[in-house]
Amino acid sequence: MARTITPQELYAWCSIPCDQLLAHPQRKIPFRLAHDSAHMGMLMARELVDEIKQNNANHRQTRAIIPCGPACWYAPFTTLVNKEKVSLKNVVVFHMDECLDWQGNELPKKHPYNFRGFMEKYFYDPVHADLTVPLENRNWLNAYNIPDVKEKIAVAPIDITYGGWGQDGHIAYNQARRHPFSEVSLEALRNSTIRVQENNIDTIIALAQRTFGAAYQFVPPMSVTLGVKECLSAKKVRLYSDTGKWKQTALRVALFGPLTPEYPITLCQEHADVVITATVKTATHPISENPDWELGL
């Protein structure tokens, strides 16, 4: 049964030094530490390229759920694809989420939170034309094509889900439900599917601080996302973050906490083949570096 995490529990998990995470006996999920963004980007690129190469050799499609970010892996990925002449013709990509304006419409193409514009520029365009993913295999999300994308995902198993996590441990845009009149149970979150939604205030503030100098007015207020059910339906799930401070606490909850809708990432504990990778900066919590702090617990 889902429960709320106590401050005492959170303090204990956040107090663990970074260098103890890999071998910690209470860790509930496989974890990998990257030195920095460059190291993590190469790990991401190499793993997906190898997955595609193996499926190509077996004359199989590669069906992948792909995020917009972290940005560190696009250049290594496209470089490897071009250098090793890895055909992406048999790759089917399901983009995991997209930001929307207050009416549920797509953002201007050059808006920093227009994920499609970003992915076209950095994930698709640098790949040689004779190797790239066919246009018909690129499945973008918007407010109007949800049934179509859901049907395409259901046709065959997903091989691999790539992603990150948010400040509240959201995977894709599966945020912790904050609505005062509509709580979501752990079971409902586990079975959540593709939907349009309002973005949480804490998500908007986090993105504003990250991108707009805390100008929350420019952060998209809505999003469309694959559900937890789609994201965790893949045979493999690989989550990555090099963002630092705003991911540190959610990482500790993912590694040590209980299953809870308060942090959706904890549902990854139920998956048979999942690995979380974080940079040292993201895995190092300020509480672990300040044991003399008195927080009044």
PyMOL commands that set and color helices and strands:
alter all, ss='L'
color gray80, all
select helices_A, chain A and resi 7-14+18-20+37-57+71-84+115-124+135-137+146-154+186-190+201-211+216-218+228-231+245-256+264-270+280-283
alter helices_A, ss='H'
color red, helices_A
select strands_A, chain A and resi 31-34+62-66+91-95+97-100+138-139+160-163+195-198+222-225+236-241+274-279
alter strands_A, ss='S'
color yellow, strands_A
deselect
rebuild
show_as cartoon
